[in-house]
């Protein structure tokens, strides 16, 4: 059986089945969780997982359960786990799993119920994914305290200005690697590596299994060696190659990362793809060559993440 068929079979366990519909239950059901071996897709791109470090960051916006007296509690559950785990969780399965908590009595007080909920979800996900999964339940009005995960990024369209009208031969189907650096003959006294932070809200790809479109924002941070500058047009071209790609969010980030890393003049790179919510979930894969480049807001589940343009 091919890797592609294996992936489709795993995804089909939840997508398009009778389990797609809400069923009344007062007992949570971890058997609904479906682990997806990362190597199945990575092998198609000759990715080993050793090329980067990073996190998968999830926001589950319809998380809810009830107190012992039947009063409901609702909020957003933030989930964070490392990208070097053997498995990732299939997105529809985690939605169905979390739905089984809707009528579960989790505790007498709100604080006690939240603690029980967090503990159970972390335990179930950690077991099925065979890695430590951090979770935190953000209750009402936490969005007012949200932290911007991507401060200081420059919009690519603003940077390029009228040049975007003269970018020809945009290819959405090729699997090319564009050169993203050029020699900078005017160094202006720059003797050290320097950061370049670029963003765009035109991120688009397609679900590998259903082919539905997924949209969001891409945030790319480069640490550039002295004597080089970033070719922003080619960074945009590389991002646009995802537009018709049928792939899960996590692997879109990894494919893009591997296109950038190791290029001449690049010291480090971080790729953050912050996808819009679909089916109450948003998935935000972050991949980097230097773990210190990832902002605390992305890797700390206790910090509520402010939504970005495109989310």
C-alpha positions as CSV (number, residue, x, y, z in Angstrom):
1,X,0.0,0.0,0.0
2,X,1.3,3.4,-0.9
3,X,1.9,6.2,1.7
4,X,-0.8,8.3,0.0
5,X,-3.3,5.5,0.3
6,X,-2.3,5.0,4.0
7,X,-2.9,8.7,4.7
8,X,-6.3,8.7,3.0
9,X,-7.3,5.6,4.9
10,X,-6.4,7.2,8.2
11,X,-8.2,10.5,7.4
12,X,-11.3,8.6,6.2
13,X,-11.7,7.1,9.7
14,X,-13.4,10.4,10.7
15,X,-14.0,12.4,7.6
16,X,-17.3,11.7,5.9
17,X,-18.4,8.9,8.3
18,X,-21.5,8.7,10.6
19,X,-19.2,10.0,13.3
20,X,-19.3,13.4,11.5
21,X,-22.6,14.1,13.2
22,X,-23.2,15.1,16.8
23,X,-24.3,12.3,19.1
24,X,-25.5,12.9,22.6
25,X,-23.1,11.5,25.1
26,X,-22.2,12.1,28.7
27,X,-18.9,10.2,28.5
28,X,-15.8,11.5,26.7
29,X,-14.4,9.0,24.2
30,X,-10.6,9.0,23.5
31,X,-11.1,6.1,21.0
32,X,-12.2,8.7,18.4
33,X,-8.7,10.2,18.3
34,X,-6.8,9.2,15.2
35,X,-2.9,9.4,15.1
36,X,-1.3,10.2,11.8
37,X,2.3,9.0,11.4
38,X,4.3,12.0,10.2
39,X,6.7,10.0,8.1
40,X,4.0,9.0,5.6
41,X,3.9,12.4,4.1
42,X,7.4,13.5,4.9
43,X,8.9,10.6,2.8
44,X,7.1,12.0,-0.3
45,X,9.2,15.2,0.1
46,X,12.4,13.5,1.2
47,X,12.0,15.2,4.6
48,X,13.3,13.3,7.6
49,X,12.2,15.7,10.4
50,X,15.8,16.3,11.4
51,X,15.9,19.5,9.3
52,X,14.0,21.6,11.8
53,X,12.4,21.9,15.2
54,X,9.1,23.5,16.0
55,X,5.6,23.1,17.3
56,X,2.1,22.3,16.1
57,X,-0.2,24.9,17.8
58,X,-4.0,24.4,17.8
59,X,-6.9,26.5,19.0
60,X,-10.1,24.7,19.5
61,X,-12.8,27.4,19.7
62,X,-15.9,25.3,20.5
63,X,-14.5,23.6,23.6
64,X,-17.2,23.1,26.2
65,X,-18.4,20.8,29.1
66,X,-20.7,21.1,32.0
67,X,-20.5,21.4,35.8
68,X,-21.9,18.7,38.1
69,X,-25.1,20.7,38.3
70,X,-25.5,21.0,34.6
71,X,-24.3,24.5,34.1
72,X,-22.1,24.7,30.9
73,X,-18.6,26.2,30.6
74,X,-17.2,27.3,27.2
75,X,-14.0,28.7,25.8
76,X,-11.0,28.0,23.6
77,X,-8.6,25.1,24.2
78,X,-5.0,25.8,23.1
79,X,-3.0,22.7,22.3
80,X,0.8,22.7,21.8
81,X,3.1,19.8,21.0
82,X,6.5,19.3,19.4
83,X,6.9,18.8,15.6
84,X,9.4,16.0,16.3
85,X,6.8,13.7,17.6
86,X,6.2,10.4,15.8
87,X,2.5,11.2,15.3
88,X,0.3,14.2,14.8
89,X,-3.5,14.1,15.4
90,X,-5.9,14.0,12.5
91,X,-8.0,17.2,12.7
92,X,-11.5,15.9,12.3
93,X,-10.9,13.2,14.9
94,X,-9.8,15.7,17.6
95,X,-13.0,17.8,16.9
96,X,-15.2,14.7,17.3
97,X,-13.3,13.7,20.5
98,X,-13.7,17.2,22.0
99,X,-17.4,17.1,21.1
100,X,-17.9,14.1,23.4
101,X,-17.1,16.4,26.4
102,X,-20.1,18.7,25.7
103,X,-22.4,17.0,28.1
104,X,-19.8,15.6,30.5
105,X,-19.8,16.6,34.1
106,X,-16.3,17.7,34.8
107,X,-16.4,19.2,38.4
108,X,-18.4,21.1,41.0
109,X,-16.7,24.5,40.4
110,X,-15.5,26.1,37.2
111,X,-11.9,26.0,38.3
112,X,-12.1,22.3,39.3
113,X,-13.9,21.4,36.1
114,X,-11.4,23.2,33.9
115,X,-8.5,21.5,35.7
116,X,-10.1,18.1,35.2
117,X,-10.8,18.9,31.5
118,X,-7.3,20.0,30.8
119,X,-5.8,17.0,32.6
120,X,-8.0,14.5,30.7
121,X,-7.4,16.0,27.2
122,X,-3.6,16.3,27.8
123,X,-3.5,12.7,29.0
124,X,-5.5,11.3,26.1
125,X,-3.6,13.2,23.4
126,X,-0.2,12.5,25.0
127,X,-1.0,8.8,25.0
128,X,-2.2,8.6,21.4
129,X,0.6,10.8,20.0
130,X,3.3,9.3,22.3
131,X,4.6,12.7,23.2
132,X,4.0,15.4,25.8
133,X,1.0,17.5,24.8
134,X,0.4,20.8,26.6
135,X,-3.1,22.1,26.8
136,X,-4.7,25.2,28.5
137,X,-8.4,26.2,28.5
138,X,-9.0,29.9,28.0
139,X,-12.4,30.9,29.3
140,X,-14.6,33.9,28.6
141,X,-13.1,37.2,27.4
142,X,-9.5,36.0,27.2
143,X,-9.3,37.4,23.7
144,X,-9.1,40.9,25.3
145,X,-5.8,39.8,26.7
146,X,-4.5,38.2,23.6
147,X,-0.8,38.5,22.6
148,X,0.2,39.3,19.0
149,X,2.4,36.3,17.9
150,X,3.9,38.1,14.9
151,X,5.0,41.7,15.8
152,X,7.2,43.6,13.5
153,X,6.5,41.7,10.2
154,X,6.3,43.6,7.0
155,X,3.5,42.8,4.5
156,X,5.1,41.5,1.3
157,X,2.7,43.4,-1.0
158,X,3.5,46.7,0.8
159,X,7.2,45.9,0.5
160,X,7.0,45.2,-3.3
161,X,4.5,48.0,-4.1
162,X,3.9,48.3,-7.8
163,X,6.4,45.5,-8.6
164,X,3.7,42.9,-8.0
165,X,2.0,44.0,-11.2
166,X,5.0,43.0,-13.2
167,X,5.6,39.6,-11.7
168,X,4.9,37.2,-14.5
169,X,4.9,33.5,-14.9
170,X,3.3,32.7,-11.6
171,X,3.2,28.9,-11.4
172,X,0.9,27.3,-8.9
173,X,1.6,23.7,-9.9
174,X,5.4,23.5,-10.2
175,X,7.6,22.2,-7.4
176,X,10.5,24.7,-7.9
177,X,12.9,26.1,-5.4
178,X,13.4,29.8,-5.9
179,X,16.6,31.5,-5.0
180,X,15.7,33.9,-2.2
181,X,19.0,35.7,-1.7
182,X,21.2,37.9,-3.7
183,X,24.6,39.4,-3.1
184,X,24.3,42.8,-1.5
185,X,27.0,45.1,-2.9
186,X,26.0,47.9,-0.6
187,X,26.5,46.6,2.9
188,X,26.2,50.0,4.7
189,X,28.5,48.9,7.5
190,X,26.5,45.8,8.3
191,X,29.0,43.3,9.9
192,X,26.5,41.0,11.6
193,X,23.6,38.8,10.5
194,X,20.3,40.6,10.6
195,X,16.6,39.6,10.7
196,X,14.1,40.1,7.8
197,X,10.5,39.5,8.8
198,X,7.9,39.1,6.0
199,X,4.2,38.3,6.0
200,X,1.3,37.8,3.7
201,X,-2.4,37.0,4.1
202,X,-2.7,35.3,0.7
203,X,-1.7,31.9,2.1
204,X,-3.9,29.2,0.6
205,X,-3.6,25.4,0.2
206,X,-6.0,22.5,0.0
207,X,-6.8,19.7,2.3
208,X,-5.0,16.6,1.2
209,X,-8.0,14.4,1.8
210,X,-11.1,16.5,1.0
211,X,-9.5,19.1,-1.3
212,X,-11.3,21.9,0.5
213,X,-9.4,25.1,0.5
214,X,-7.5,26.3,3.6
215,X,-6.5,29.9,3.9
216,X,-4.6,32.0,6.4
217,X,-1.4,34.1,6.8
218,X,2.3,33.2,6.4
219,X,5.0,34.7,8.5
220,X,8.5,34.1,7.5
221,X,11.5,35.3,9.5
222,X,15.0,35.0,8.0
223,X,18.3,35.6,9.7
224,X,20.5,36.9,6.8
225,X,24.2,36.8,6.7
226,X,26.1,40.1,6.1
227,X,26.7,40.7,2.4
228,X,23.3,39.3,1.3
229,X,19.8,40.5,0.9
230,X,16.4,38.8,0.5
231,X,14.8,38.5,-2.9
232,X,11.2,39.2,-1.7
233,X,9.6,38.5,-5.0
234,X,10.9,34.9,-4.9
235,X,9.8,34.5,-1.3
236,X,6.3,35.3,-2.5
237,X,6.6,33.0,-5.5
238,X,7.6,30.2,-3.1
239,X,4.6,30.8,-0.8
240,X,2.3,30.9,-3.8
241,X,3.3,27.4,-4.9
242,X,1.2,26.2,-1.9
243,X,-1.9,27.7,-3.4
244,X,-3.1,24.5,-5.2
245,X,-1.2,22.0,-3.1
246,X,-3.2,19.2,-1.6
247,X,-1.6,18.8,1.7
248,X,-2.1,19.0,5.5
249,X,-1.1,22.3,7.2
250,X,1.8,20.8,9.0
251,X,3.5,19.5,5.9
252,X,2.9,22.7,4.0
253,X,5.0,24.4,6.6
254,X,7.7,21.8,6.3
255,X,7.8,21.9,2.5
256,X,8.1,25.7,2.6
257,X,10.8,25.6,5.3
258,X,12.9,23.1,3.4
259,X,12.8,25.4,0.3
260,X,14.3,28.2,2.3
261,X,16.7,26.6,4.7
262,X,20.3,26.1,3.6
263,X,20.2,28.6,0.8
264,X,23.2,30.8,0.3
265,X,23.3,33.7,2.7
266,X,20.6,32.3,5.1
267,X,21.8,31.6,8.6
268,X,18.4,30.7,10.1
269,X,14.8,30.7,9.2
270,X,11.4,30.3,10.8
271,X,8.2,29.5,8.9
272,X,4.8,30.1,10.7
273,X,1.6,29.3,8.8
274,X,-1.3,30.6,10.8
275,X,-4.4,29.0,9.2
276,X,-7.9,30.2,9.6
277,X,-10.3,28.1,11.6
278,X,-12.3,25.5,9.8
279,X,-14.8,23.3,11.7
280,X,-14.1,25.3,14.9
281,X,-10.3,24.5,14.8
282,X,-7.3,26.5,13.6
283,X,-3.9,24.8,13.1
284,X,-0.7,26.8,13.3
285,X,2.4,24.9,12.4
286,X,5.8,26.6,13.2
287,X,9.1,25.2,11.9
288,X,12.5,26.7,12.5
289,X,16.2,26.0,12.3
290,X,16.6,27.8,15.7
291,X,14.1,27.1,18.5
292,X,15.0,30.5,20.1
293,X,13.3,32.2,17.1
294,X,9.8,31.0,18.1
295,X,8.0,33.6,20.2
296,X,6.8,32.5,23.6
297,X,3.2,33.2,22.7
298,X,3.3,30.4,20.1
299,X,4.8,27.7,22.3
300,X,3.1,28.5,25.6
301,X,-0.4,27.2,25.8
302,X,-1.3,29.6,28.7
303,X,-0.9,32.6,26.5
304,X,-4.0,33.3,24.4
305,X,-2.9,33.9,20.8
306,X,-4.3,37.0,19.0
307,X,-5.8,36.2,15.7
308,X,-3.9,37.5,12.7
309,X,-5.0,38.8,9.3
310,X,-6.4,35.9,7.3
311,X,-7.5,34.0,10.5
